[in-house]
Amino acid sequence: MHLAYPAVLSALLFCTGLYGVLARRNAILVLMSVELMLNAVNLNLVAFDVWLSKAAQDTLHSGQALTLFTIAIAAAEIGIGLAIVLAVYRNRGTSDIDKLRDSAEGHESDGPDGDALTAEETGKAEAAA
């Protein structure tokens, strides 16, 4: 098998995951897109390891070892990520990334501009007037 087939498939998987990270609003879907990107990298590691092992007789198969390490790290990352998302969902009632960012800044936006004032800023503005 040629090296181009897994490389093209890996590039398509990585681009799909990148689109998912940039376009999605739900935190769980963003985590799934990151997993897709990691799997694309793993596919590349194994494909290049097999391709390089054909050239040299005595190889260490470091691409496959690195893939196993990446899978273990990804499993830990998804477990911790899901725990954080569930904890935030229980506290805030949403897993929408934009709403979480707005509530972390200390104010809720009334519209797309996000020009809403907090109660403290409103009191300061009234006292100055």
Backbone atoms as SQL, in Angstrom:
CREATE TABLE atoms (id INTEGER PRIMARY KEY, chain TEXT, resi INTEGER, resn TEXT, atom TEXT, x REAL, y REAL, z REAL);
INSERT INTO atoms VALUES
  (1, 'A', 1, 'MET', 'N', 0.850, -1.174, 0.000),
  (2, 'A', 1, 'MET', 'CA', 0.000, 0.000, 0.000),
  (3, 'A', 1, 'MET', 'C', 0.896, 1.238, 0.000),
  (4, 'A', 2, 'HIS', 'N', 0.487, 2.233, -0.737),
  (5, 'A', 2, 'HIS', 'CA', 1.250, 3.469, -0.830),
  (6, 'A', 2, 'HIS', 'C', 1.063, 4.310, 0.427),
  (7, 'A', 3, 'LEU', 'N', 2.014, 5.164, 0.680),
  (8, 'A', 3, 'LEU', 'CA', 1.948, 6.043, 1.842),
  (9, 'A', 3, 'LEU', 'C', 0.898, 7.146, 1.655),
  (10, 'A', 4, 'ALA', 'N', 0.544, 7.428, 0.412),
  (11, 'A', 4, 'ALA', 'CA', -0.376, 8.521, 0.140),
  (12, 'A', 4, 'ALA', 'C', -1.782, 8.251, 0.672),
  (13, 'A', 5, 'TYR', 'N', -2.229, 7.010, 0.656),
  (14, 'A', 5, 'TYR', 'CA', -3.592, 6.706, 1.096),
  (15, 'A', 5, 'TYR', 'C', -3.828, 7.032, 2.575),
  (16, 'A', 6, 'PRO', 'N', -3.019, 6.504, 3.494),
  (17, 'A', 6, 'PRO', 'CA', -3.253, 6.885, 4.895),
  (18, 'A', 6, 'PRO', 'C', -2.941, 8.354, 5.171),
  (19, 'A', 7, 'ALA', 'N', -2.016, 8.949, 4.413),
  (20, 'A', 7, 'ALA', 'CA', -1.707, 10.360, 4.635),
  (21, 'A', 7, 'ALA', 'C', -2.880, 11.245, 4.230),
  (22, 'A', 8, 'VAL', 'N', -3.533, 10.928, 3.122),
  (23, 'A', 8, 'VAL', 'CA', -4.699, 11.710, 2.685),
  (24, 'A', 8, 'VAL', 'C', -5.865, 11.504, 3.647),
  (25, 'A', 9, 'LEU', 'N', -6.088, 10.260, 4.062),
  (26, 'A', 9, 'LEU', 'CA', -7.151, 9.989, 5.029),
  (27, 'A', 9, 'LEU', 'C', -6.883, 10.713, 6.346),
  (28, 'A', 10, 'SER', 'N', -5.645, 10.725, 6.779),
  (29, 'A', 10, 'SER', 'CA', -5.286, 11.422, 8.005),
  (30, 'A', 10, 'SER', 'C', -5.498, 12.929, 7.876),
  (31, 'A', 11, 'ALA', 'N', -5.152, 13.477, 6.728),
  (32, 'A', 11, 'ALA', 'CA', -5.371, 14.914, 6.511),
  (33, 'A', 11, 'ALA', 'C', -6.855, 15.254, 6.518),
  (34, 'A', 12, 'LEU', 'N', -7.677, 14.395, 5.909),
  (35, 'A', 12, 'LEU', 'CA', -9.127, 14.633, 5.913),
  (36, 'A', 12, 'LEU', 'C', -9.706, 14.543, 7.322),
  (37, 'A', 13, 'LEU', 'N', -9.257, 13.549, 8.083),
  (38, 'A', 13, 'LEU', 'CA', -9.723, 13.422, 9.469),
  (39, 'A', 13, 'LEU', 'C', -9.303, 14.625, 10.312),
  (40, 'A', 14, 'PHE', 'N', -8.064, 15.063, 10.126),
  (41, 'A', 14, 'PHE', 'CA', -7.573, 16.200, 10.897),
  (42, 'A', 14, 'PHE', 'C', -8.341, 17.474, 10.534),
  (43, 'A', 15, 'CYS', 'N', -8.608, 17.687, 9.254),
  (44, 'A', 15, 'CYS', 'CA', -9.358, 18.874, 8.829),
  (45, 'A', 15, 'CYS', 'C', -10.793, 18.839, 9.346),
  (46, 'A', 16, 'THR', 'N', -11.393, 17.646, 9.368),
  (47, 'A', 16, 'THR', 'CA', -12.738, 17.505, 9.923),
  (48, 'A', 16, 'THR', 'C', -12.734, 17.837, 11.414),
  (49, 'A', 17, 'GLY', 'N', -11.743, 17.346, 12.135),
  (50, 'A', 17, 'GLY', 'CA', -11.642, 17.664, 13.560),
  (51, 'A', 17, 'GLY', 'C', -11.382, 19.135, 13.811),
  (52, 'A', 18, 'LEU', 'N', -10.544, 19.747, 12.978),
  (53, 'A', 18, 'LEU', 'CA', -10.263, 21.173, 13.124),
  (54, 'A', 18, 'LEU', 'C', -11.511, 22.006, 12.878),
  (55, 'A', 19, 'TYR', 'N', -12.292, 21.633, 11.868),
  (56, 'A', 19, 'TYR', 'CA', -13.556, 22.325, 11.619),
  (57, 'A', 19, 'TYR', 'C', -14.497, 22.170, 12.813),
  (58, 'A', 20, 'GLY', 'N', -14.533, 20.976, 13.396),
  (59, 'A', 20, 'GLY', 'CA', -15.382, 20.750, 14.561),
  (60, 'A', 20, 'GLY', 'C', -14.968, 21.586, 15.751),
  (61, 'A', 21, 'VAL', 'N', -13.680, 21.757, 15.957),
  (62, 'A', 21, 'VAL', 'CA', -13.206, 22.580, 17.079),
  (63, 'A', 21, 'VAL', 'C', -13.556, 24.048, 16.854),
  (64, 'A', 22, 'LEU', 'N', -13.399, 24.527, 15.628),
  (65, 'A', 22, 'LEU', 'CA', -13.616, 25.940, 15.356),
  (66, 'A', 22, 'LEU', 'C', -15.095, 26.309, 15.213),
  (67, 'A', 23, 'ALA', 'N', -15.931, 25.378, 14.770),
  (68, 'A', 23, 'ALA', 'CA', -17.309, 25.727, 14.450),
  (69, 'A', 23, 'ALA', 'C', -18.316, 25.342, 15.534),
  (70, 'A', 24, 'ARG', 'N', -18.002, 24.405, 16.378),
  (71, 'A', 24, 'ARG', 'CA', -18.976, 23.909, 17.350),
  (72, 'A', 24, 'ARG', 'C', -19.065, 24.813, 18.565),
  (73, 'A', 25, 'ARG', 'N', -20.244, 24.839, 19.146),
  (74, 'A', 25, 'ARG', 'CA', -20.483, 25.615, 20.362),
  (75, 'A', 25, 'ARG', 'C', -20.570, 24.719, 21.597),
  (76, 'A', 26, 'ASN', 'N', -20.900, 23.458, 21.401),
  (77, 'A', 26, 'ASN', 'CA', -21.069, 22.532, 22.511),
  (78, 'A', 26, 'ASN', 'C', -19.705, 21.982, 22.929),
  (79, 'A', 27, 'ALA', 'N', -19.433, 21.983, 24.221),
  (80, 'A', 27, 'ALA', 'CA', -18.123, 21.575, 24.722),
  (81, 'A', 27, 'ALA', 'C', -17.858, 20.095, 24.481),
  (82, 'A', 28, 'ILE', 'N', -18.877, 19.263, 24.534),
  (83, 'A', 28, 'ILE', 'CA', -18.683, 17.830, 24.311),
  (84, 'A', 28, 'ILE', 'C', -18.312, 17.567, 22.858),
  (85, 'A', 29, 'LEU', 'N', -18.939, 18.280, 21.930),
  (86, 'A', 29, 'LEU', 'CA', -18.593, 18.113, 20.518),
  (87, 'A', 29, 'LEU', 'C', -17.186, 18.628, 20.221),
  (88, 'A', 30, 'VAL', 'N', -16.762, 19.641, 20.940),
  (89, 'A', 30, 'VAL', 'CA', -15.383, 20.124, 20.780),
  (90, 'A', 30, 'VAL', 'C', -14.395, 19.065, 21.260),
  (91, 'A', 31, 'LEU', 'N', -14.693, 18.400, 22.379),
  (92, 'A', 31, 'LEU', 'CA', -13.830, 17.324, 22.866),
  (93, 'A', 31, 'LEU', 'C', -13.783, 16.159, 21.880),
  (94, 'A', 32, 'MET', 'N', -14.916, 15.839, 21.265),
  (95, 'A', 32, 'MET', 'CA', -14.939, 14.768, 20.271),
  (96, 'A', 32, 'MET', 'C', -14.121, 15.152, 19.042),
  (97, 'A', 33, 'SER', 'N', -14.134, 16.419, 18.682),
  (98, 'A', 33, 'SER', 'CA', -13.343, 16.871, 17.535),
  (99, 'A', 33, 'SER', 'C', -11.848, 16.813, 17.842),
  (100, 'A', 34, 'VAL', 'N', -11.486, 17.105, 19.070),
  (101, 'A', 34, 'VAL', 'CA', -10.076, 16.983, 19.469),
  (102, 'A', 34, 'VAL', 'C', -9.645, 15.521, 19.406),
  (103, 'A', 35, 'GLU', 'N', -10.524, 14.606, 19.816),
  (104, 'A', 35, 'GLU', 'CA', -10.222, 13.175, 19.704),
  (105, 'A', 35, 'GLU', 'C', -10.019, 12.768, 18.254),
  (106, 'A', 36, 'LEU', 'N', -10.832, 13.313, 17.365),
  (107, 'A', 36, 'LEU', 'CA', -10.694, 13.004, 15.942),
  (108, 'A', 36, 'LEU', 'C', -9.354, 13.489, 15.407),
  (109, 'A', 37, 'MET', 'N', -8.919, 14.651, 15.855),
  (110, 'A', 37, 'MET', 'CA', -7.615, 15.173, 15.444),
  (111, 'A', 37, 'MET', 'C', -6.476, 14.295, 15.976),
  (112, 'A', 38, 'LEU', 'N', -6.597, 13.836, 17.213),
  (113, 'A', 38, 'LEU', 'CA', -5.572, 12.960, 17.775),
  (114, 'A', 38, 'LEU', 'C', -5.510, 11.620, 17.043),
  (115, 'A', 39, 'ASN', 'N', -6.670, 11.102, 16.638),
  (116, 'A', 39, 'ASN', 'CA', -6.678, 9.854, 15.883),
  (117, 'A', 39, 'ASN', 'C', -6.061, 10.024, 14.502),
  (118, 'A', 40, 'ALA', 'N', -6.216, 11.193, 13.910),
  (119, 'A', 40, 'ALA', 'CA', -5.559, 11.463, 12.630),
  (120, 'A', 40, 'ALA', 'C', -4.043, 11.472, 12.798),
  (121, 'A', 41, 'VAL', 'N', -3.576, 12.044, 13.876),
  (122, 'A', 41, 'VAL', 'CA', -2.139, 12.048, 14.152),
  (123, 'A', 41, 'VAL', 'C', -1.643, 10.619, 14.393),
  (124, 'A', 42, 'ASN', 'N', -2.422, 9.821, 15.113),
  (125, 'A', 42, 'ASN', 'CA', -2.041, 8.429, 15.357),
  (126, 'A', 42, 'ASN', 'C', -1.950, 7.637, 14.058),
  (127, 'A', 43, 'LEU', 'N', -2.884, 7.873, 13.152),
  (128, 'A', 43, 'LEU', 'CA', -2.847, 7.203, 11.859),
  (129, 'A', 43, 'LEU', 'C', -1.580, 7.572, 11.091),
  (130, 'A', 44, 'ASN', 'N', -1.206, 8.829, 11.133),
  (131, 'A', 44, 'ASN', 'CA', 0.033, 9.260, 10.489),
  (132, 'A', 44, 'ASN', 'C', 1.260, 8.622, 11.125),
  (133, 'A', 45, 'LEU', 'N', 1.283, 8.556, 12.441),
  (134, 'A', 45, 'LEU', 'CA', 2.421, 7.947, 13.124),
  (135, 'A', 45, 'LEU', 'C', 2.614, 6.490, 12.728),
  (136, 'A', 46, 'VAL', 'N', 1.529, 5.737, 12.697),
  (137, 'A', 46, 'VAL', 'CA', 1.632, 4.324, 12.349),
  (138, 'A', 46, 'VAL', 'C', 1.987, 4.158, 10.879),
  (139, 'A', 47, 'ALA', 'N', 1.386, 4.961, 10.007),
  (140, 'A', 47, 'ALA', 'CA', 1.660, 4.836, 8.572),
  (141, 'A', 47, 'ALA', 'C', 3.130, 5.142, 8.267),
  (142, 'A', 48, 'PHE', 'N', 3.655, 6.198, 8.848),
  (143, 'A', 48, 'PHE', 'CA', 5.055, 6.526, 8.599),
  (144, 'A', 48, 'PHE', 'C', 6.002, 5.537, 9.263),
  (145, 'A', 49, 'ASP', 'N', 5.591, 4.961, 10.394),
  (146, 'A', 49, 'ASP', 'CA', 6.421, 3.945, 11.031),
  (147, 'A', 49, 'ASP', 'C', 6.524, 2.704, 10.156),
  (148, 'A', 50, 'VAL', 'N', 5.405, 2.278, 9.579),
  (149, 'A', 50, 'VAL', 'CA', 5.427, 1.117, 8.685),
  (150, 'A', 50, 'VAL', 'C', 6.233, 1.428, 7.432),
  (151, 'A', 51, 'TRP', 'N', 6.079, 2.628, 6.911),
  (152, 'A', 51, 'TRP', 'CA', 6.804, 3.017, 5.700),
  (153, 'A', 51, 'TRP', 'C', 8.316, 3.065, 5.946),
  (154, 'A', 52, 'LEU', 'N', 8.705, 3.592, 7.096),
  (155, 'A', 52, 'LEU', 'CA', 10.137, 3.662, 7.407),
  (156, 'A', 52, 'LEU', 'C', 10.718, 2.301, 7.781),
  (157, 'A', 53, 'SER', 'N', 9.895, 1.419, 8.328),
  (158, 'A', 53, 'SER', 'CA', 10.417, 0.106, 8.708),
  (159, 'A', 53, 'SER', 'C', 10.710, -0.759, 7.488),
  (160, 'A', 54, 'LYS', 'N', 10.083, -0.462, 6.355),
  (161, 'A', 54, 'LYS', 'CA', 10.392, -1.198, 5.127),
  (162, 'A', 54, 'LYS', 'C', 11.783, -0.842, 4.615),
  (163, 'A', 55, 'ALA', 'N', 12.227, 0.376, 4.892),
  (164, 'A', 55, 'ALA', 'CA', 13.543, 0.818, 4.418),
  (165, 'A', 55, 'ALA', 'C', 14.672, 0.257, 5.275),
  (166, 'A', 56, 'ALA', 'N', 14.454, 0.169, 6.571),
  (167, 'A', 56, 'ALA', 'CA', 15.503, -0.318, 7.474),
  (168, 'A', 56, 'ALA', 'C', 15.077, -1.664, 8.058),
  (169, 'A', 57, 'GLN', 'N', 15.991, -2.573, 8.146),
  (170, 'A', 57, 'GLN', 'CA', 15.673, -3.910, 8.655),
  (171, 'A', 57, 'GLN', 'C', 15.529, -3.924, 10.178),
  (172, 'A', 58, 'ASP', 'N', 16.378, -3.198, 10.856),
  (173, 'A', 58, 'ASP', 'CA', 16.379, -3.204, 12.320),
  (174, 'A', 58, 'ASP', 'C', 15.793, -1.881, 12.823),
  (175, 'A', 59, 'THR', 'N', 14.498, -1.878, 13.141),
  (176, 'A', 59, 'THR', 'CA', 13.842, -0.648, 13.597),
  (177, 'A', 59, 'THR', 'C', 13.254, -0.855, 14.981),
  (178, 'A', 60, 'LEU', 'N', 12.980, 0.234, 15.634),
  (179, 'A', 60, 'LEU', 'CA', 12.426, 0.198, 16.984),
  (180, 'A', 60, 'LEU', 'C', 10.912, 0.338, 17.005),
  (181, 'A', 61, 'HIS', 'N', 10.297, 0.644, 15.881),
  (182, 'A', 61, 'HIS', 'CA', 8.857, 0.904, 15.785),
  (183, 'A', 61, 'HIS', 'C', 8.439, 1.999, 16.761),
  (184, 'A', 62, 'SER', 'N', 9.156, 3.083, 16.723),
  (185, 'A', 62, 'SER', 'CA', 8.889, 4.185, 17.648),
  (186, 'A', 62, 'SER', 'C', 7.563, 4.877, 17.339),
  (187, 'A', 63, 'GLY', 'N', 7.104, 4.843, 16.093),
  (188, 'A', 63, 'GLY', 'CA', 5.811, 5.445, 15.749),
  (189, 'A', 63, 'GLY', 'C', 4.666, 4.726, 16.427),
  (190, 'A', 64, 'GLN', 'N', 4.743, 3.396, 16.482),
  (191, 'A', 64, 'GLN', 'CA', 3.690, 2.632, 17.139),
  (192, 'A', 64, 'GLN', 'C', 3.734, 2.824, 18.652),
  (193, 'A', 65, 'ALA', 'N', 4.921, 2.924, 19.210),
  (194, 'A', 65, 'ALA', 'CA', 5.043, 3.175, 20.658),
  (195, 'A', 65, 'ALA', 'C', 4.500, 4.558, 21.009),
  (196, 'A', 66, 'LEU', 'N', 4.810, 5.538, 20.165),
  (197, 'A', 66, 'LEU', 'CA', 4.297, 6.882, 20.406),
  (198, 'A', 66, 'LEU', 'C', 2.779, 6.938, 20.251),
  (199, 'A', 67, 'THR', 'N', 2.248, 6.115, 19.351),
  (200, 'A', 67, 'THR', 'CA', 0.801, 6.041, 19.181),
  (201, 'A', 67, 'THR', 'C', 0.133, 5.500, 20.439),
  (202, 'A', 68, 'LEU', 'N', 0.703, 4.466, 21.030),
  (203, 'A', 68, 'LEU', 'CA', 0.139, 3.934, 22.278),
  (204, 'A', 68, 'LEU', 'C', 0.186, 4.973, 23.390),
  (205, 'A', 69, 'PHE', 'N', 1.270, 5.720, 23.460),
  (206, 'A', 69, 'PHE', 'CA', 1.378, 6.790, 24.452),
  (207, 'A', 69, 'PHE', 'C', 0.320, 7.860, 24.203),
  (208, 'A', 70, 'THR', 'N', 0.108, 8.223, 22.947),
  (209, 'A', 70, 'THR', 'CA', -0.895, 9.234, 22.601),
  (210, 'A', 70, 'THR', 'C', -2.305, 8.759, 22.934),
  (211, 'A', 71, 'ILE', 'N', -2.583, 7.482, 22.702),
  (212, 'A', 71, 'ILE', 'CA', -3.903, 6.933, 23.031),
  (213, 'A', 71, 'ILE', 'C', -4.138, 6.986, 24.541),
  (214, 'A', 72, 'ALA', 'N', -3.122, 6.670, 25.328),
  (215, 'A', 72, 'ALA', 'CA', -3.269, 6.730, 26.785),
  (216, 'A', 72, 'ALA', 'C', -3.500, 8.162, 27.262),
  (217, 'A', 73, 'ILE', 'N', -2.762, 9.103, 26.704),
  (218, 'A', 73, 'ILE', 'CA', -2.950, 10.508, 27.075),
  (219, 'A', 73, 'ILE', 'C', -4.326, 11.010, 26.645),
  (220, 'A', 74, 'ALA', 'N', -4.782, 10.592, 25.462),
  (221, 'A', 74, 'ALA', 'CA', -6.093, 11.014, 24.975),
  (222, 'A', 74, 'ALA', 'C', -7.218, 10.453, 25.838),
  (223, 'A', 75, 'ALA', 'N', -7.057, 9.223, 26.326),
  (224, 'A', 75, 'ALA', 'CA', -8.071, 8.637, 27.202),
  (225, 'A', 75, 'ALA', 'C', -8.160, 9.411, 28.517),
  (226, 'A', 76, 'ALA', 'N', -7.016, 9.771, 29.069),
  (227, 'A', 76, 'ALA', 'CA', -7.021, 10.563, 30.296),
  (228, 'A', 76, 'ALA', 'C', -7.603, 11.955, 30.046),
  (229, 'A', 77, 'GLU', 'N', -7.268, 12.536, 28.908),
  (230, 'A', 77, 'GLU', 'CA', -7.767, 13.879, 28.570),
  (231, 'A', 77, 'GLU', 'C', -9.277, 13.881, 28.408),
  (232, 'A', 78, 'ILE', 'N', -9.825, 12.878, 27.750),
  (233, 'A', 78, 'ILE', 'CA', -11.267, 12.861, 27.532),
  (234, 'A', 78, 'ILE', 'C', -12.002, 12.581, 28.842),
  (235, 'A', 79, 'GLY', 'N', -11.414, 11.768, 29.714),
  (236, 'A', 79, 'GLY', 'CA', -12.045, 11.519, 31.013),
  (237, 'A', 79, 'GLY', 'C', -12.094, 12.766, 31.875),
  (238, 'A', 80, 'ILE', 'N', -10.983, 13.475, 31.958),
  (239, 'A', 80, 'ILE', 'CA', -10.943, 14.707, 32.746),
  (240, 'A', 80, 'ILE', 'C', -11.800, 15.794, 32.091),
  (241, 'A', 81, 'GLY', 'N', -11.750, 15.872, 30.766),
  (242, 'A', 81, 'GLY', 'CA', -12.552, 16.870, 30.055),
  (243, 'A', 81, 'GLY', 'C', -14.040, 16.659, 30.256),
  (244, 'A', 82, 'LEU', 'N', -14.493, 15.417, 30.171),
  (245, 'A', 82, 'LEU', 'CA', -15.918, 15.150, 30.390),
  (246, 'A', 82, 'LEU', 'C', -16.329, 15.431, 31.831),
  (247, 'A', 83, 'ALA', 'N', -15.450, 15.142, 32.779),
  (248, 'A', 83, 'ALA', 'CA', -15.761, 15.448, 34.176),
  (249, 'A', 83, 'ALA', 'C', -15.910, 16.952, 34.383),
  (250, 'A', 84, 'ILE', 'N', -15.043, 17.736, 33.764),
  (251, 'A', 84, 'ILE', 'CA', -15.133, 19.187, 33.880),
  (252, 'A', 84, 'ILE', 'C', -16.394, 19.710, 33.215),
  (253, 'A', 85, 'VAL', 'N', -16.706, 19.196, 32.030),
  (254, 'A', 85, 'VAL', 'CA', -17.910, 19.645, 31.321),
  (255, 'A', 85, 'VAL', 'C', -19.162, 19.304, 32.110),
  (256, 'A', 86, 'LEU', 'N', -19.217, 18.104, 32.696),
  (257, 'A', 86, 'LEU', 'CA', -20.388, 17.741, 33.500),
  (258, 'A', 86, 'LEU', 'C', -20.504, 18.601, 34.754),
  (259, 'A', 87, 'ALA', 'N', -19.390, 18.912, 35.387),
  (260, 'A', 87, 'ALA', 'CA', -19.437, 19.776, 36.571),
  (261, 'A', 87, 'ALA', 'C', -19.905, 21.184, 36.205),
  (262, 'A', 88, 'VAL', 'N', -19.426, 21.697, 35.086),
  (263, 'A', 88, 'VAL', 'CA', -19.855, 23.028, 34.650),
  (264, 'A', 88, 'VAL', 'C', -21.326, 23.005, 34.269),
  (265, 'A', 89, 'TYR', 'N', -21.779, 21.934, 33.623),
  (266, 'A', 89, 'TYR', 'CA', -23.191, 21.832, 33.244),
  (267, 'A', 89, 'TYR', 'C', -24.095, 21.794, 34.471),
  (268, 'A', 90, 'ARG', 'N', -23.659, 21.097, 35.507),
  (269, 'A', 90, 'ARG', 'CA', -24.465, 21.057, 36.732),
  (270, 'A', 90, 'ARG', 'C', -24.550, 22.424, 37.398),
  (271, 'A', 91, 'ASN', 'N', -23.451, 23.183, 37.384),
  (272, 'A', 91, 'ASN', 'CA', -23.435, 24.490, 38.038),
  (273, 'A', 91, 'ASN', 'C', -24.116, 25.574, 37.213),
  (274, 'A', 92, 'ARG', 'N', -23.868, 25.595, 35.921),
  (275, 'A', 92, 'ARG', 'CA', -24.354, 26.683, 35.067),
  (276, 'A', 92, 'ARG', 'C', -25.599, 26.330, 34.270),
  (277, 'A', 93, 'GLY', 'N', -25.864, 25.050, 34.055),
  (278, 'A', 93, 'GLY', 'CA', -27.041, 24.633, 33.310),
  (279, 'A', 93, 'GLY', 'C', -26.858, 24.638, 31.801),
  (280, 'A', 94, 'THR', 'N', -25.653, 24.843, 31.315),
  (281, 'A', 94, 'THR', 'CA', -25.399, 24.820, 29.882),
  (282, 'A', 94, 'THR', 'C', -23.978, 24.368, 29.618),
  (283, 'A', 95, 'SER', 'N', -23.793, 23.810, 28.429),
  (284, 'A', 95, 'SER', 'CA', -22.439, 23.457, 28.007),
  (285, 'A', 95, 'SER', 'C', -22.056, 24.237, 26.758),
  (286, 'A', 96, 'ASP', 'N', -22.793, 25.322, 26.487),
  (287, 'A', 96, 'ASP', 'CA', -22.493, 26.193, 25.348),
  (288, 'A', 96, 'ASP', 'C', -21.266, 27.040, 25.686),
  (289, 'A', 97, 'ILE', 'N', -20.259, 26.973, 24.851),
  (290, 'A', 97, 'ILE', 'CA', -18.979, 27.618, 25.151),
  (291, 'A', 97, 'ILE', 'C', -19.110, 29.135, 25.196),
  (292, 'A', 98, 'ASP', 'N', -19.894, 29.725, 24.300),
  (293, 'A', 98, 'ASP', 'CA', -20.044, 31.180, 24.289),
  (294, 'A', 98, 'ASP', 'C', -20.741, 31.681, 25.546),
  (295, 'A', 99, 'LYS', 'N', -21.768, 30.982, 26.007),
  (296, 'A', 99, 'LYS', 'CA', -22.458, 31.394, 27.232),
  (297, 'A', 99, 'LYS', 'C', -21.564, 31.231, 28.455),
  (298, 'A', 100, 'LEU', 'N', -20.733, 30.208, 28.459),
  (299, 'A', 100, 'LEU', 'CA', -19.815, 30.018, 29.576),
  (300, 'A', 100, 'LEU', 'C', -18.765, 31.113, 29.616),
  (301, 'A', 101, 'ARG', 'N', -18.302, 31.539, 28.443),
  (302, 'A', 101, 'ARG', 'CA', -17.311, 32.610, 28.393),
  (303, 'A', 101, 'ARG', 'C', -17.921, 33.921, 28.887),
  (304, 'A', 102, 'ASP', 'N', -19.174, 34.204, 28.500),
  (305, 'A', 102, 'ASP', 'CA', -19.831, 35.428, 28.940),
  (306, 'A', 102, 'ASP', 'C', -20.058, 35.432, 30.445),
  (307, 'A', 103, 'SER', 'N', -20.453, 34.296, 31.012),
  (308, 'A', 103, 'SER', 'CA', -20.692, 34.249, 32.452),
  (309, 'A', 103, 'SER', 'C', -19.372, 34.273, 33.226),
  (310, 'A', 104, 'ALA', 'N', -18.285, 33.830, 32.632),
  (311, 'A', 104, 'ALA', 'CA', -16.990, 33.875, 33.304),
  (312, 'A', 104, 'ALA', 'C', -16.458, 35.301, 33.383),
  (313, 'A', 105, 'GLU', 'N', -16.886, 36.161, 32.457),
  (314, 'A', 105, 'GLU', 'CA', -16.434, 37.544, 32.465),
  (315, 'A', 105, 'GLU', 'C', -17.172, 38.380, 33.494),
  (316, 'A', 106, 'GLY', 'N', -18.239, 37.841, 34.065),
  (317, 'A', 106, 'GLY', 'CA', -18.926, 38.546, 35.131),
  (318, 'A', 106, 'GLY', 'C', -20.171, 39.282, 34.701),
  (319, 'A', 107, 'HIS', 'N', -20.583, 39.154, 33.461),
  (320, 'A', 107, 'HIS', 'CA', -21.820, 39.792, 33.025),
  (321, 'A', 107, 'HIS', 'C', -22.490, 38.949, 31.970),
  (322, 'A', 108, 'GLU', 'N', -23.796, 39.099, 31.906),
  (323, 'A', 108, 'GLU', 'CA', -24.574, 38.419, 30.872),
  (324, 'A', 108, 'GLU', 'C', -24.836, 39.423, 29.768),
  (325, 'A', 109, 'SER', 'N', -24.636, 39.013, 28.549),
  (326, 'A', 109, 'SER', 'CA', -24.830, 39.926, 27.425),
  (327, 'A', 109, 'SER', 'C', -26.293, 39.960, 27.034),
  (328, 'A', 110, 'ASP', 'N', -26.806, 41.173, 26.748),
  (329, 'A', 110, 'ASP', 'CA', -28.181, 41.325, 26.314),
  (330, 'A', 110, 'ASP', 'C', -28.323, 41.030, 24.833),
  (331, 'A', 111, 'GLY', 'N', -27.302, 41.277, 24.079),
  (332, 'A', 111, 'GLY', 'CA', -27.376, 41.097, 22.647),
  (333, 'A', 111, 'GLY', 'C', -26.046, 40.656, 22.095),
  (334, 'A', 112, 'PRO', 'N', -25.910, 40.773, 20.780),
  (335, 'A', 112, 'PRO', 'CA', -24.661, 40.322, 20.172),
  (336, 'A', 112, 'PRO', 'C', -23.465, 41.208, 20.502),
  (337, 'A', 113, 'ASP', 'N', -23.725, 42.466, 20.924),
  (338, 'A', 113, 'ASP', 'CA', -22.616, 43.367, 21.231),
  (339, 'A', 113, 'ASP', 'C', -21.995, 43.067, 22.578),
  (340, 'A', 114, 'GLY', 'N', -22.805, 42.586, 23.515),
  (341, 'A', 114, 'GLY', 'CA', -22.283, 42.298, 24.844),
  (342, 'A', 114, 'GLY', 'C', -21.990, 43.566, 25.639),
  (343, 'A', 115, 'ASP', 'N', -22.821, 44.641, 25.447),
  (344, 'A', 115, 'ASP', 'CA', -22.590, 45.911, 26.104),
  (345, 'A', 115, 'ASP', 'C', -23.382, 46.048, 27.402),
  (346, 'A', 116, 'ALA', 'N', -23.864, 44.967, 27.946),
  (347, 'A', 116, 'ALA', 'CA', -24.641, 45.038, 29.171),
  (348, 'A', 116, 'ALA', 'C', -23.731, 45.369, 30.350),
  (349, 'A', 117, 'LEU', 'N', -24.225, 46.234, 31.246),
  (350, 'A', 117, 'LEU', 'CA', -23.450, 46.614, 32.419),
  (351, 'A', 117, 'LEU', 'C', -23.850, 45.753, 33.601),
  (352, 'A', 118, 'THR', 'N', -22.925, 45.474, 34.471),
  (353, 'A', 118, 'THR', 'CA', -23.243, 44.749, 35.682),
  (354, 'A', 118, 'THR', 'C', -23.895, 45.714, 36.661),
  (355, 'A', 119, 'ALA', 'N', -24.435, 45.165, 37.744),
  (356, 'A', 119, 'ALA', 'CA', -25.116, 46.000, 38.727),
  (357, 'A', 119, 'ALA', 'C', -24.142, 46.990, 39.356),
  (358, 'A', 120, 'GLU', 'N', -22.910, 46.578, 39.574),
  (359, 'A', 120, 'GLU', 'CA', -21.912, 47.457, 40.168),
  (360, 'A', 120, 'GLU', 'C', -21.567, 48.610, 39.225),
  (361, 'A', 121, 'GLU', 'N', -21.405, 48.307, 37.934),
  (362, 'A', 121, 'GLU', 'CA', -21.088, 49.346, 36.956),
  (363, 'A', 121, 'GLU', 'C', -22.265, 50.292, 36.767),
  (364, 'A', 122, 'THR', 'N', -23.497, 49.766, 36.858),
  (365, 'A', 122, 'THR', 'CA', -24.678, 50.612, 36.741),
  (366, 'A', 122, 'THR', 'C', -24.754, 51.581, 37.916),
  (367, 'A', 123, 'GLY', 'N', -24.458, 51.101, 39.121),
  (368, 'A', 123, 'GLY', 'CA', -24.464, 51.962, 40.306),
  (369, 'A', 123, 'GLY', 'C', -23.411, 53.048, 40.212),
  (370, 'A', 124, 'LYS', 'N', -22.231, 52.711, 39.699),
  (371, 'A', 124, 'LYS', 'CA', -21.176, 53.712, 39.525),
  (372, 'A', 124, 'LYS', 'C', -21.554, 54.757, 38.487),
  (373, 'A', 125, 'ALA', 'N', -22.228, 54.302, 37.414),
  (374, 'A', 125, 'ALA', 'CA', -22.625, 55.236, 36.349),
  (375, 'A', 125, 'ALA', 'C', -23.708, 56.192, 36.860),
  (376, 'A', 126, 'GLU', 'N', -24.645, 55.678, 37.700),
  (377, 'A', 126, 'GLU', 'CA', -25.703, 56.524, 38.245),
  (378, 'A', 126, 'GLU', 'C', -25.127, 57.508, 39.266),
  (379, 'A', 127, 'ALA', 'N', -24.129, 57.053, 40.052),
  (380, 'A', 127, 'ALA', 'CA', -23.530, 57.931, 41.049),
  (381, 'A', 127, 'ALA', 'C', -22.733, 59.049, 40.390),
  (382, 'A', 128, 'ALA', 'N', -22.146, 58.759, 39.257),
  (383, 'A', 128, 'ALA', 'CA', -21.356, 59.786, 38.544),
  (384, 'A', 128, 'ALA', 'C', -22.254, 60.811, 37.889),
  (385, 'A', 129, 'ALA', 'N', -23.497, 60.460, 37.566),
  (386, 'A', 129, 'ALA', 'CA', -24.401, 61.365, 36.844),
  (387, 'A', 129, 'ALA', 'C', -25.110, 62.304, 37.751);
